[in-house]
Amino acid sequence: MPSYASPPIEPSLITFDPRAGGMSPSGPVLTRRMSDLDGLFADGDAWRAAVRDGGDPVVYDVASSPVPEAEGELPQSITTIRPGTVGGEFHMTKGHQHPNPQGEIYLGLAGTGGLLLFDGDRPRWIDMYPGAIGYIPPGWAHRSVNTGDEPYRFLAVYPGNAGHDYGWVLDHGMGYRVRRAPDGAPPLLVPFTASSPSTSPSNQE
């Protein structure tokens, strides 16, 4: 499996395919399945059904370049979120906060989606599409959402020493939940509610 390069990093060319995803040369690739998103969707029963009866589908992949997550470096990654909903709530990434508050940029490559941000008090939403740049200021937790019917793909560039705190989102929520609207209307941003109690699908017989 490809891995990160070891500093010091030489000047380098990294290419990507905006329609197919992936980077060349490649670093690690992370795959998140539905079972990895325990506690994130509001409808715990729908999530359990998707895991147990729906074959535990892949929700998103993160393909990284070889640039390491190290101080002074600027790693890049391309995330691809598959289309779909769970109990009416769009497929999304886990979301995270940076323990070392740093800014970050996202560039939309393919499909349609959005960037949900939350500072613990104020939620914000940025529509994302090919060519759109979303800026994430320091101190804002962030999550990406696929609001379309085809894969949504974006490029992220972030400081290598920012870190990732996924537990923050489980503890604080994200301010909004993003749900499918009827008749193809823009996505609904509804006030955040806690997930219904979830137990590992393997224990639900």
N, C-alpha and C positions, 0 to 999 in steps of 0.2 A: 504494500500500500504506500502511495506517495506520502512524504513527510515534509515538515518545514525545513528550510535551509538553516544552517548555523551561521550566526554573525561572525565576522563582518560580512555584509551582503555586498556583492559587486553590482554596479549598475547593470540593469537587465531589462529586456523586453518581455512583457507578458501579454498574451493575446487571449481573446475570449470570443465566443460565438453568442451573440445576443439572442438568437432564436433557439439554440440547442442547449445553452448553458455550458459550464465547464471552463477551465482555464488551462493554458499551455505556456510554460510548464505548469504542472499541477502540484498542489499541496494536498493535505488531508481532505477527505469528503465525508461529511456527516449526514446521516439519514435519520429523520424523525418519523416514526410511525404513530398511528393514532394512540397506541398504548403508552407512548412517551408523553402524552398531553393530559395525563390524569390531573383532575382538579381545575382545569382551565376553562372548559365549556360549562355554560350554565345548566344545561340539561344532562345530568349525570346518567340517566337511563339511556338517552340517545347515544351518549359516548360509549357506554358499556356495550350497547348493541352493535355499534360500529366496530368495536374491537373484537367482540366474541362472534358475532354473526356476519359481520362484513369483511372478515379476513384480515383485520388489523392493517388497513392500507397505509401506504406511505403518504404522509401529509406534505412534507417538504424535505428538500436536500440543500445542503450548504457546501459548495465547492470552493475551496480556498486556493490561493496562490502559495508558492513556497515561502513568501515573506513571513517571518515568524512573529508571534505575539510577544514582542520584547520591547523594552524602553527605547525610544528613539526611532523605531520602525513604524511604517504605515502598512499594515496588512490589508489585503483586499479579499473579498469573497463574493460569490454569486449565489444567491438563494433563489430556488424555484419552489413556489407553493402551488400544489395541485388544486384545481377547483373543487368546490363542494361545500356542504353545510352539515352541521351537527345540531339537530333540534332547531333549525332555522338560523343558526349562528355560523358565519362564514369560517372556512378554514383559515388558520392563522399560525404564526410562529409562537413559541413559548413566551417571548418577550423577556427583556432583562433591563437591569439598571447597571451602570458602570460604577464599581466601588471607588475607582479613582476618576472623579467626574471629568469627562473629556467630551469635546464635540465630535460629531460624526456626520458623514454625508451618505445619502442613498441616491442612486441614479436608476430610474426606471428603464428597463430594457425591453420587456415584452409583456403583453397582457395588461390588465387593469387591476388596481388594488389601492391600498391606502396605508398610510403610516399613522399609527395611533400612539400618541405621546401623553405622559402623565407625570406631573412633578410631585404627586402626593396630595395635591389640592385641585389643580386645574387640568382637565383633559383637553387635548387638542387633536385635530384630525387633518391630515394632508392627503389630498387625492394624488395618486401616483399612476403614471402611464409612461410609455416610451419617451424619453427625453426630459422627463420631470426630475428635478433635483430636490430632495427633501433634506433640510438641514436640521439636525438634532442638537440642540444646545446642551452644554454640560448640566447634569442634574436632572435630566428628563428620562424616565424609563420609556422604552419604545418597543413596539410590536408591529409586525407587518401582517396585512390581511389581504387575501385574494377575494375581490368582490366581483370577479367576472366568471365566465364559463370556459376559460382556457387557462393554461398555466400562467401565473404571474411571476415575473423574474426581475430581479434588481441587483445592482452592484453596490456593495458597501465598502467604504474606506474609513478606517478608524485607527486611532493611536494604539500601538501595540501593548502599552502598559495600562490600558483602561480597565481591563478585567470584565468579567460577566457575572452578575448576581441574579440568578433566575428565581431564587427564593423571595426576593423583594416583591415580585409580581404576585406570587401566591399570597403573600401577607397583606398587600395593599390594594390589589386589583389594578385596573387600568382606567378607571373613571367611566368608560363607556364599554358597552358590548356592541358589536357590529353585526347586524342581522339583515337578512334578505328582505327587501320590500316587495309588495305585490306588484304585478304588472310591469316589471322591469324598471321600477322607479329607483332613484338613487338609494344606496344602502341606508338602513335605519341606524342611527346612533342612539341607543337607549341607555339610561342610567345603569351603572354597573350593579349587578346583584351577585351574591356569592353563589358558587356552584352548589348544586344539590349534592348530598353526601355520596361519595364514590368509594366503592370497594373494588379491589383488584378483580377484573373480570374472571380470572382463573379461579377465584374463590366463590363465584356465583354459580352454583350448580342447580 
